[in-house]
């Protein structure tokens, strides 16, 4: 998720604002310390123009 956010030239705060959460929430998701709801996952994917698999699927 962090790489996709950086490629989209967004800060954690900017992404948080777009999806309606705090910057801290984005930081926790990127660090793997927060399990976002499906609704939030979809909002993040739409904001980053990526699929759920691209952002959240672990190989």
CHARMM-style PDB file with segment names, atoms N, HN, CA, C and O in Angstrom:
ATOM      1  N   UNK     1       0.823  -1.177   0.000  1.00  0.00      PROA
ATOM      2  CA  UNK     1       0.000   0.000   0.000  1.00  0.00      PROA
ATOM      3  C   UNK     1       0.876   1.253   0.000  1.00  0.00      PROA
ATOM      4  O   UNK     1       0.582   2.221  -0.701  1.00  0.00      PROA
ATOM      5  N   UNK     2       1.941   1.230   0.781  1.00  0.00      PROA
ATOM      6  HN  UNK     2       2.180   0.443   1.350  1.00  0.00      PROA
ATOM      7  CA  UNK     2       2.812   2.400   0.851  1.00  0.00      PROA
ATOM      8  C   UNK     2       3.392   2.731  -0.518  1.00  0.00      PROA
ATOM      9  O   UNK     2       3.424   3.897  -0.913  1.00  0.00      PROA
ATOM     10  N   UNK     3       3.849   1.723  -1.239  1.00  0.00      PROA
ATOM     11  HN  UNK     3       3.823   0.776  -0.918  1.00  0.00      PROA
ATOM     12  CA  UNK     3       4.423   1.952  -2.562  1.00  0.00      PROA
ATOM     13  C   UNK     3       3.386   2.562  -3.511  1.00  0.00      PROA
ATOM     14  O   UNK     3       3.689   3.505  -4.242  1.00  0.00      PROA
ATOM     15  N   UNK     4       2.172   2.026  -3.498  1.00  0.00      PROA
ATOM     16  HN  UNK     4       1.926   1.259  -2.904  1.00  0.00      PROA
ATOM     17  CA  UNK     4       1.109   2.560  -4.353  1.00  0.00      PROA
ATOM     18  C   UNK     4       0.787   4.004  -3.981  1.00  0.00      PROA
ATOM     19  O   UNK     4       0.535   4.833  -4.856  1.00  0.00      PROA
ATOM     20  N   UNK     5       0.795   4.302  -2.689  1.00  0.00      PROA
ATOM     21  HN  UNK     5       0.999   3.629  -1.978  1.00  0.00      PROA
ATOM     22  CA  UNK     5       0.527   5.678  -2.235  1.00  0.00      PROA
ATOM     23  C   UNK     5       1.626   6.622  -2.710  1.00  0.00      PROA
ATOM     24  O   UNK     5       1.345   7.728  -3.171  1.00  0.00      PROA
ATOM     25  N   UNK     6       2.863   6.188  -2.596  1.00  0.00      PROA
ATOM     26  HN  UNK     6       3.091   5.289  -2.221  1.00  0.00      PROA
ATOM     27  CA  UNK     6       3.992   7.019  -3.027  1.00  0.00      PROA
ATOM     28  C   UNK     6       3.956   7.223  -4.543  1.00  0.00      PROA
ATOM     29  O   UNK     6       4.214   8.325  -5.027  1.00  0.00      PROA
ATOM     30  N   UNK     7       3.641   6.173  -5.285  1.00  0.00      PROA
ATOM     31  HN  UNK     7       3.432   5.278  -4.892  1.00  0.00      PROA
ATOM     32  CA  UNK     7       3.551   6.288  -6.742  1.00  0.00      PROA
ATOM     33  C   UNK     7       2.452   7.257  -7.152  1.00  0.00      PROA
ATOM     34  O   UNK     7       2.549   7.902  -8.196  1.00  0.00      PROA
ATOM     35  N   UNK     8       1.420   7.362  -6.348  1.00  0.00      PROA
ATOM     36  HN  UNK     8       1.341   6.838  -5.500  1.00  0.00      PROA
ATOM     37  CA  UNK     8       0.315   8.289  -6.616  1.00  0.00      PROA
ATOM     38  C   UNK     8       0.637   9.691  -6.098  1.00  0.00      PROA
ATOM     39  O   UNK     8      -0.166  10.612  -6.244  1.00  0.00      PROA
ATOM     40  N   UNK     9       1.835   9.847  -5.481  1.00  0.00      PROA
ATOM     41  HN  UNK     9       2.487   9.098  -5.363  1.00  0.00      PROA
ATOM     42  CA  UNK     9       2.308  11.123  -4.947  1.00  0.00      PROA
ATOM     43  C   UNK     9       1.382  11.678  -3.868  1.00  0.00      PROA
ATOM     44  O   UNK     9       1.041  12.860  -3.867  1.00  0.00      PROA
ATOM     45  N   UNK    10       0.982  10.792  -2.944  1.00  0.00      PROA
ATOM     46  HN  UNK    10       1.260   9.831  -2.945  1.00  0.00      PROA
ATOM     47  CA  UNK    10       0.129  11.191  -1.829  1.00  0.00      PROA
ATOM     48  C   UNK    10       0.858  10.954  -0.515  1.00  0.00      PROA
ATOM     49  O   UNK    10       1.559   9.956  -0.352  1.00  0.00      PROA
ATOM     50  N   UNK    11       0.688  11.874   0.413  1.00  0.00      PROA
ATOM     51  HN  UNK    11       0.119  12.686   0.281  1.00  0.00      PROA
ATOM     52  CA  UNK    11       1.201  11.658   1.764  1.00  0.00      PROA
ATOM     53  C   UNK    11       0.187  10.798   2.519  1.00  0.00      PROA
ATOM     54  O   UNK    11      -0.939  10.607   2.059  1.00  0.00      PROA
ATOM     55  N   UNK    12       0.589  10.288   3.664  1.00  0.00      PROA
ATOM     56  HN  UNK    12       1.503  10.443   4.038  1.00  0.00      PROA
ATOM     57  CA  UNK    12      -0.361   9.534   4.494  1.00  0.00      PROA
ATOM     58  C   UNK    12      -1.553  10.419   4.841  1.00  0.00      PROA
ATOM     59  O   UNK    12      -2.697   9.963   4.815  1.00  0.00      PROA
ATOM     60  N   UNK    13      -1.291  11.660   5.159  1.00  0.00      PROA
ATOM     61  HN  UNK    13      -0.362  12.030   5.180  1.00  0.00      PROA
ATOM     62  CA  UNK    13      -2.355  12.581   5.533  1.00  0.00      PROA
ATOM     63  C   UNK    13      -3.322  12.838   4.374  1.00  0.00      PROA
ATOM     64  O   UNK    13      -4.535  12.887   4.573  1.00  0.00      PROA
ATOM     65  N   UNK    14      -2.781  13.002   3.170  1.00  0.00      PROA
ATOM     66  HN  UNK    14      -1.795  12.963   3.009  1.00  0.00      PROA
ATOM     67  CA  UNK    14      -3.637  13.233   2.003  1.00  0.00      PROA
ATOM     68  C   UNK    14      -4.519  12.015   1.721  1.00  0.00      PROA
ATOM     69  O   UNK    14      -5.713  12.163   1.458  1.00  0.00      PROA
ATOM     70  N   UNK    15      -3.941  10.818   1.773  1.00  0.00      PROA
ATOM     71  HN  UNK    15      -2.972  10.698   1.986  1.00  0.00      PROA
ATOM     72  CA  UNK    15      -4.729   9.607   1.547  1.00  0.00      PROA
ATOM     73  C   UNK    15      -5.791   9.458   2.627  1.00  0.00      PROA
ATOM     74  O   UNK    15      -6.933   9.100   2.338  1.00  0.00      PROA
ATOM     75  N   UNK    16      -5.416   9.731   3.860  1.00  0.00      PROA
ATOM     76  HN  UNK    16      -4.488  10.022   4.094  1.00  0.00      PROA
ATOM     77  CA  UNK    16      -6.360   9.642   4.974  1.00  0.00      PROA
ATOM     78  C   UNK    16      -7.552  10.566   4.758  1.00  0.00      PROA
ATOM     79  O   UNK    16      -8.696  10.188   5.009  1.00  0.00      PROA
ATOM     80  N   UNK    17      -7.276  11.770   4.294  1.00  0.00      PROA
ATOM     81  HN  UNK    17      -6.346  12.077   4.089  1.00  0.00      PROA
ATOM     82  CA  UNK    17      -8.343  12.746   4.051  1.00  0.00      PROA
ATOM     83  C   UNK    17      -9.289  12.253   2.958  1.00  0.00      PROA
ATOM     84  O   UNK    17     -10.507  12.391   3.074  1.00  0.00      PROA
ATOM     85  N   UNK    18      -8.726  11.680   1.901  1.00  0.00      PROA
ATOM     86  HN  UNK    18      -7.737  11.567   1.807  1.00  0.00      PROA
ATOM     87  CA  UNK    18      -9.541  11.192   0.780  1.00  0.00      PROA
ATOM     88  C   UNK    18     -10.476  10.058   1.230  1.00  0.00      PROA
ATOM     89  O   UNK    18     -11.633  10.001   0.814  1.00  0.00      PROA
ATOM     90  N   UNK    19      -9.963   9.156   2.083  1.00  0.00      PROA
ATOM     91  HN  UNK    19      -9.023   9.203   2.421  1.00  0.00      PROA
ATOM     92  CA  UNK    19     -10.765   7.987   2.471  1.00  0.00      PROA
ATOM     93  C   UNK    19     -11.514   8.177   3.788  1.00  0.00      PROA
ATOM     94  O   UNK    19     -12.277   7.300   4.194  1.00  0.00      PROA
ATOM     95  N   UNK    20     -11.309   9.305   4.458  1.00  0.00      PROA
ATOM     96  HN  UNK    20     -10.690  10.017   4.129  1.00  0.00      PROA
ATOM     97  CA  UNK    20     -12.087   9.616   5.655  1.00  0.00      PROA
ATOM     98  C   UNK    20     -11.609   8.972   6.940  1.00  0.00      PROA
ATOM     99  O   UNK    20     -12.417   8.612   7.796  1.00  0.00      PROA
ATOM    100  N   UNK    21     -10.286   8.825   7.085  1.00  0.00      PROA
ATOM    101  HN  UNK    21      -9.629   9.118   6.390  1.00  0.00      PROA
ATOM    102  CA  UNK    21      -9.721   8.309   8.334  1.00  0.00      PROA
ATOM    103  C   UNK    21      -8.592   9.241   8.777  1.00  0.00      PROA
ATOM    104  O   UNK    21      -8.324  10.253   8.131  1.00  0.00      PROA
ATOM    105  N   UNK    22      -7.935   8.892   9.880  1.00  0.00      PROA
ATOM    106  HN  UNK    22      -8.152   8.069  10.405  1.00  0.00      PROA
ATOM    107  CA  UNK    22      -6.816   9.714  10.347  1.00  0.00      PROA
ATOM    108  C   UNK    22      -5.516   9.258   9.690  1.00  0.00      PROA
ATOM    109  O   UNK    22      -5.426   8.151   9.161  1.00  0.00      PROA
ATOM    110  N   UNK    23      -4.520  10.129   9.735  1.00  0.00      PROA
ATOM    111  HN  UNK    23      -4.593  11.029  10.165  1.00  0.00      PROA
ATOM    112  CA  UNK    23      -3.203   9.777   9.216  1.00  0.00      PROA
ATOM    113  C   UNK    23      -2.638   8.595   9.993  1.00  0.00      PROA
ATOM    114  O   UNK    23      -1.958   7.737   9.429  1.00  0.00      PROA
ATOM    115  N   UNK    24      -2.923   8.557  11.283  1.00  0.00      PROA
ATOM    116  HN  UNK    24      -3.475   9.254  11.740  1.00  0.00      PROA
ATOM    117  CA  UNK    24      -2.431   7.471  12.118  1.00  0.00      PROA
ATOM    118  C   UNK    24      -2.974   6.124  11.645  1.00  0.00      PROA
ATOM    119  O   UNK    24      -2.255   5.125  11.668  1.00  0.00      PROA
ATOM    120  N   UNK    25      -4.227   6.091  11.220  1.00  0.00      PROA
ATOM    121  HN  UNK    25      -4.811   6.902  11.201  1.00  0.00      PROA
ATOM    122  CA  UNK    25      -4.824   4.856  10.721  1.00  0.00      PROA
ATOM    123  C   UNK    25      -4.085   4.370   9.480  1.00  0.00      PROA
ATOM    124  O   UNK    25      -3.796   3.180   9.357  1.00  0.00      PROA
ATOM    125  N   UNK    26      -3.780   5.280   8.564  1.00  0.00      PROA
ATOM    126  HN  UNK    26      -4.016   6.247   8.665  1.00  0.00      PROA
ATOM    127  CA  UNK    26      -3.032   4.902   7.356  1.00  0.00      PROA
ATOM    128  C   UNK    26      -1.660   4.361   7.748  1.00  0.00      PROA
ATOM    129  O   UNK    26      -1.208   3.356   7.199  1.00  0.00      PROA
ATOM    130  N   UNK    27      -1.000   5.020   8.689  1.00  0.00      PROA
ATOM    131  HN  UNK    27      -1.367   5.836   9.135  1.00  0.00      PROA
ATOM    132  CA  UNK    27       0.311   4.567   9.152  1.00  0.00      PROA
ATOM    133  C   UNK    27       0.249   3.169   9.752  1.00  0.00      PROA
ATOM    134  O   UNK    27       1.126   2.344   9.496  1.00  0.00      PROA
ATOM    135  N   UNK    28      -0.772   2.901  10.540  1.00  0.00      PROA
ATOM    136  HN  UNK    28      -1.484   3.572  10.748  1.00  0.00      PROA
ATOM    137  CA  UNK    28      -0.932   1.584  11.152  1.00  0.00      PROA
ATOM    138  C   UNK    28      -1.198   0.505  10.107  1.00  0.00      PROA
ATOM    139  O   UNK    28      -0.672  -0.603  10.207  1.00  0.00      PROA
ATOM    140  N   UNK    29      -2.015   0.829   9.105  1.00  0.00      PROA
ATOM    141  HN  UNK    29      -2.442   1.730   9.024  1.00  0.00      PROA
ATOM    142  CA  UNK    29      -2.295  -0.139   8.028  1.00  0.00      PROA
ATOM    143  C   UNK    29      -0.992  -0.449   7.288  1.00  0.00      PROA
ATOM    144  O   UNK    29      -0.683  -1.613   7.036  1.00  0.00      PROA
ATOM    145  N   UNK    30      -0.237   0.578   6.945  1.00  0.00      PROA
ATOM    146  HN  UNK    30      -0.488   1.524   7.149  1.00  0.00      PROA
ATOM    147  CA  UNK    30       1.021   0.372   6.219  1.00  0.00      PROA
ATOM    148  C   UNK    30       2.019  -0.441   7.034  1.00  0.00      PROA
ATOM    149  O   UNK    30       2.800  -1.208   6.471  1.00  0.00      PROA
ATOM    150  N   UNK    31       1.999  -0.280   8.342  1.00  0.00      PROA
ATOM    151  HN  UNK    31       1.364   0.344   8.799  1.00  0.00      PROA
ATOM    152  CA  UNK    31       2.918  -1.008   9.216  1.00  0.00      PROA
ATOM    153  C   UNK    31       2.438  -2.431   9.515  1.00  0.00      PROA
ATOM    154  O   UNK    31       3.160  -3.233  10.106  1.00  0.00      PROA
ATOM    155  N   UNK    32       1.203  -2.726   9.094  1.00  0.00      PROA
ATOM    156  HN  UNK    32       0.616  -2.074   8.614  1.00  0.00      PROA
ATOM    157  CA  UNK    32       0.655  -4.052   9.355  1.00  0.00      PROA
ATOM    158  C   UNK    32       0.094  -4.214  10.756  1.00  0.00      PROA
ATOM    159  O   UNK    32      -0.087  -5.334  11.235  1.00  0.00      PROA
ATOM    160  N   UNK    33      -0.179  -3.096  11.413  1.00  0.00      PROA
ATOM    161  HN  UNK    33      -0.032  -2.187  11.024  1.00  0.00      PROA
ATOM    162  CA  UNK    33      -0.676  -3.130  12.789  1.00  0.00      PROA
ATOM    163  C   UNK    33      -2.160  -2.821  12.921  1.00  0.00      PROA
ATOM    164  O   UNK    33      -2.659  -2.649  14.033  1.00  0.00      PROA
ATOM    165  N   UNK    34      -2.865  -2.748  11.807  1.00  0.00      PROA
ATOM    166  HN  UNK    34      -2.460  -2.887  10.904  1.00  0.00      PROA
ATOM    167  CA  UNK    34      -4.297  -2.447  11.826  1.00  0.00      PROA
ATOM    168  C   UNK    34      -4.946  -3.193  10.681  1.00  0.00      PROA
ATOM    169  O   UNK    34      -4.458  -3.160   9.551  1.00  0.00      PROA
ATOM    170  N   UNK    35      -6.044  -3.864  10.971  1.00  0.00      PROA
ATOM    171  HN  UNK    35      -6.441  -3.891  11.888  1.00  0.00      PROA
ATOM    172  CA  UNK    35      -6.777  -4.624   9.969  1.00  0.00      PROA
ATOM    173  C   UNK    35      -7.993  -3.805   9.540  1.00  0.00      PROA
ATOM    174  O   UNK    35      -8.996  -3.770  10.253  1.00  0.00      PROA
ATOM    175  N   UNK    36      -7.914  -3.142   8.375  1.00  0.00      PROA
ATOM    176  HN  UNK    36      -7.099  -3.170   7.795  1.00  0.00      PROA
ATOM    177  CA  UNK    36      -9.006  -2.259   7.959  1.00  0.00      PROA
ATOM    178  C   UNK    36     -10.256  -3.038   7.548  1.00  0.00      PROA
ATOM    179  O   UNK    36     -10.184  -4.202   7.155  1.00  0.00      PROA
ATOM    180  N   UNK    37     -11.388  -2.373   7.650  1.00  0.00      PROA
ATOM    181  HN  UNK    37     -11.447  -1.428   7.969  1.00  0.00      PROA
ATOM    182  CA  UNK    37     -12.642  -2.966   7.191  1.00  0.00      PROA
ATOM    183  C   UNK    37     -12.612  -3.097   5.671  1.00  0.00      PROA
ATOM    184  O   UNK    37     -11.813  -2.444   4.999  1.00  0.00      PROA
ATOM    185  N   UNK    38     -13.475  -3.930   5.145  1.00  0.00      PROA
ATOM    186  HN  UNK    38     -14.124  -4.460   5.691  1.00  0.00      PROA
ATOM    187  CA  UNK    38     -13.568  -4.082   3.690  1.00  0.00      PROA
ATOM    188  C   UNK    38     -13.943  -2.753   3.043  1.00  0.00      PROA
ATOM    189  O   UNK    38     -13.431  -2.411   1.977  1.00  0.00      PROA
ATOM    190  N   UNK    39     -14.831  -2.011   3.683  1.00  0.00      PROA
ATOM    191  HN  UNK    39     -15.247  -2.289   4.549  1.00  0.00      PROA
ATOM    192  CA  UNK    39     -15.243  -0.708   3.156  1.00  0.00      PROA
ATOM    193  C   UNK    39     -14.038   0.231   3.035  1.00  0.00      PROA
ATOM    194  O   UNK    39     -13.888   0.934   2.035  1.00  0.00      PROA
ATOM    195  N   UNK    40     -13.185   0.237   4.057  1.00  0.00      PROA
ATOM    196  HN  UNK    40     -13.306  -0.334   4.870  1.00  0.00      PROA
ATOM    197  CA  UNK    40     -11.995   1.088   4.022  1.00  0.00      PROA
ATOM    198  C   UNK    40     -11.006   0.585   2.979  1.00  0.00      PROA
ATOM    199  O   UNK    40     -10.391   1.385   2.273  1.00  0.00      PROA
ATOM    200  N   UNK    41     -10.846  -0.738   2.874  1.00  0.00      PROA
ATOM    201  HN  UNK    41     -11.345  -1.387   3.447  1.00  0.00      PROA
ATOM    202  CA  UNK    41      -9.956  -1.302   1.849  1.00  0.00      PROA
ATOM    203  C   UNK    41     -10.384  -0.859   0.453  1.00  0.00      PROA
ATOM    204  O   UNK    41      -9.551  -0.462  -0.361  1.00  0.00      PROA
ATOM    205  N   UNK    42     -11.670  -0.927   0.184  1.00  0.00      PROA
ATOM    206  HN  UNK    42     -12.347  -1.250   0.846  1.00  0.00      PROA
ATOM    207  CA  UNK    42     -12.192  -0.538  -1.128  1.00  0.00      PROA
ATOM    208  C   UNK    42     -11.957   0.955  -1.376  1.00  0.00      PROA
ATOM    209  O   UNK    42     -11.585   1.350  -2.481  1.00  0.00      PROA
ATOM    210  N   UNK    43     -12.173   1.774  -0.360  1.00  0.00      PROA
ATOM    211  HN  UNK    43     -12.476   1.454   0.538  1.00  0.00      PROA
ATOM    212  CA  UNK    43     -11.950   3.221  -0.502  1.00  0.00      PROA
ATOM    213  C   UNK    43     -10.480   3.519  -0.794  1.00  0.00      PROA
ATOM    214  O   UNK    43     -10.167   4.373  -1.623  1.00  0.00      PROA
ATOM    215  N   UNK    44      -9.591   2.818  -0.117  1.00  0.00      PROA
ATOM    216  HN  UNK    44      -9.845   2.124   0.557  1.00  0.00      PROA
ATOM    217  CA  UNK    44      -8.154   3.010  -0.358  1.00  0.00      PROA
ATOM    218  C   UNK    44      -7.801   2.596  -1.785  1.00  0.00      PROA
ATOM    219  O   UNK    44      -7.064   3.301  -2.474  1.00  0.00      PROA
ATOM    220  N   UNK    45      -8.321   1.466  -2.221  1.00  0.00      PROA
ATOM    221  HN  UNK    45      -8.920   0.894  -1.661  1.00  0.00      PROA
ATOM    222  CA  UNK    45      -8.037   0.993  -3.581  1.00  0.00      PROA
ATOM    223  C   UNK    45      -8.540   1.974  -4.631  1.00  0.00      PROA
ATOM    224  O   UNK    45      -7.848   2.240  -5.614  1.00  0.00      PROA
ATOM    225  N   UNK    46      -9.726   2.508  -4.434  1.00  0.00      PROA
ATOM    226  HN  UNK    46     -10.289   2.292  -3.636  1.00  0.00      PROA
ATOM    227  CA  UNK    46     -10.258   3.491  -5.380  1.00  0.00      PROA
ATOM    228  C   UNK    46      -9.386   4.745  -5.403  1.00  0.00      PROA
ATOM    229  O   UNK    46      -9.116   5.296  -6.470  1.00  0.00      PROA
ATOM    230  N   UNK    47      -8.949   5.191  -4.235  1.00  0.00      PROA
ATOM    231  HN  UNK    47      -9.168   4.743  -3.369  1.00  0.00      PROA
ATOM    232  CA  UNK    47      -8.114   6.396  -4.151  1.00  0.00      PROA
ATOM    233  C   UNK    47      -6.759   6.190  -4.825  1.00  0.00      PROA
ATOM    234  O   UNK    47      -6.177   7.130  -5.366  1.00  0.00      PROA
ATOM    235  N   UNK    48      -6.263   4.953  -4.786  1.00  0.00      PROA
ATOM    236  HN  UNK    48      -6.736   4.190  -4.346  1.00  0.00      PROA
ATOM    237  CA  UNK    48      -4.944   4.670  -5.360  1.00  0.00      PROA
ATOM    238  C   UNK    48      -5.022   4.074  -6.761  1.00  0.00      PROA
ATOM    239  O   UNK    48      -3.994   3.747  -7.355  1.00  0.00      PROA
ATOM    240  N   UNK    49      -6.240   3.929  -7.295  1.00  0.00      PROA
ATOM    241  HN  UNK    49      -7.075   4.194  -6.812  1.00  0.00      PROA
ATOM    242  CA  UNK    49      -6.446   3.340  -8.629  1.00  0.00      PROA
ATOM    243  C   UNK    49      -5.816   1.956  -8.746  1.00  0.00      PROA
ATOM    244  O   UNK    49      -5.158   1.645  -9.739  1.00  0.00      PROA
ATOM    245  N   UNK    50      -6.021   1.137  -7.735  1.00  0.00      PROA
ATOM    246  HN  UNK    50      -6.556   1.389  -6.928  1.00  0.00      PROA
ATOM    247  CA  UNK    50      -5.500  -0.232  -7.707  1.00  0.00      PROA
ATOM    248  C   UNK    50      -6.619  -1.182  -7.288  1.00  0.00      PROA
ATOM    249  O   UNK    50      -7.646  -0.759  -6.757  1.00  0.00      PROA
ATOM    250  N   UNK    51      -6.400  -2.477  -7.537  1.00  0.00      PROA
ATOM    251  HN  UNK    51      -5.566  -2.821  -7.968  1.00  0.00      PROA
ATOM    252  CA  UNK    51      -7.378  -3.479  -7.121  1.00  0.00      PROA
ATOM    253  C   UNK    51      -7.091  -3.933  -5.694  1.00  0.00      PROA
ATOM    254  O   UNK    51      -6.013  -3.681  -5.157  1.00  0.00      PROA
ATOM    255  N   UNK    52      -8.062  -4.603  -5.090  1.00  0.00      PROA
ATOM    256  HN  UNK    52      -8.938  -4.809  -5.527  1.00  0.00      PROA
ATOM    257  CA  UNK    52      -7.847  -5.169  -3.757  1.00  0.00      PROA
ATOM    258  C   UNK    52      -6.649  -6.114  -3.760  1.00  0.00      PROA
ATOM    259  O   UNK    52      -5.843  -6.104  -2.829  1.00  0.00      PROA
ATOM    260  N   UNK    53      -6.534  -6.933  -4.811  1.00  0.00      PROA
ATOM    261  HN  UNK    53      -7.189  -6.941  -5.566  1.00  0.00      PROA
ATOM    262  CA  UNK    53      -5.404  -7.857  -4.904  1.00  0.00      PROA
ATOM    263  C   UNK    53      -4.078  -7.109  -4.960  1.00  0.00      PROA
ATOM    264  O   UNK    53      -3.106  -7.515  -4.322  1.00  0.00      PROA
ATOM    265  N   UNK    54      -4.036  -6.025  -5.717  1.00  0.00      PROA
ATOM    266  HN  UNK    54      -4.826  -5.696  -6.235  1.00  0.00      PROA
ATOM    267  CA  UNK    54      -2.798  -5.249  -5.840  1.00  0.00      PROA
ATOM    268  C   UNK    54      -2.321  -4.725  -4.481  1.00  0.00      PROA
ATOM    269  O   UNK    54      -1.127  -4.755  -4.182  1.00  0.00      PROA
ATOM    270  N   UNK    55      -3.249  -4.254  -3.677  1.00  0.00      PROA
ATOM    271  HN  UNK    55      -4.219  -4.231  -3.920  1.00  0.00      PROA
ATOM    272  CA  UNK    55      -2.893  -3.580  -2.433  1.00  0.00      PROA
ATOM    273  C   UNK    55      -2.814  -4.526  -1.239  1.00  0.00      PROA
ATOM    274  O   UNK    55      -1.888  -4.431  -0.433  1.00  0.00      PROA
ATOM    275  N   UNK    56      -3.776  -5.433  -1.120  1.00  0.00      PROA
ATOM    276  HN  UNK    56      -4.528  -5.510  -1.774  1.00  0.00      PROA
ATOM    277  CA  UNK    56      -3.910  -6.166   0.127  1.00  0.00      PROA
ATOM    278  C   UNK    56      -3.598  -7.657   0.058  1.00  0.00      PROA
ATOM    279  O   UNK    56      -3.526  -8.307   1.101  1.00  0.00      PROA
ATOM    280  N   UNK    57      -3.411  -8.215  -1.124  1.00  0.00      PROA
ATOM    281  HN  UNK    57      -3.469  -7.687  -1.971  1.00  0.00      PROA
ATOM    282  CA  UNK    57      -3.133  -9.649  -1.219  1.00  0.00      PROA
ATOM    283  C   UNK    57      -1.647  -9.908  -0.995  1.00  0.00      PROA
ATOM    284  O   UNK    57      -0.800  -9.327  -1.674  1.00  0.00      PROA
ATOM    285  N   UNK    58      -1.339 -10.777  -0.048  1.00  0.00      PROA
ATOM    286  HN  UNK    58      -2.027 -11.249   0.503  1.00  0.00      PROA
ATOM    287  CA  UNK    58       0.065 -11.116   0.218  1.00  0.00      PROA
ATOM    288  C   UNK    58       0.434 -12.362  -0.551  1.00  0.00      PROA
ATOM    289  O   UNK    58      -0.317 -13.337  -0.553  1.00  0.00      PROA
ATOM    290  N   UNK    59       1.582 -12.343  -1.207  1.00  0.00      PROA
ATOM    291  HN  UNK    59       2.193 -11.550  -1.205  1.00  0.00      PROA
ATOM    292  CA  UNK    59       2.046 -13.504  -1.952  1.00  0.00      PROA
ATOM    293  C   UNK    59       2.573 -14.584  -1.020  1.00  0.00      PROA
ATOM    294  OT1 UNK    59       3.007 -15.639  -1.481  1.00  0.00      PROA
TER     295      UNK     59
END
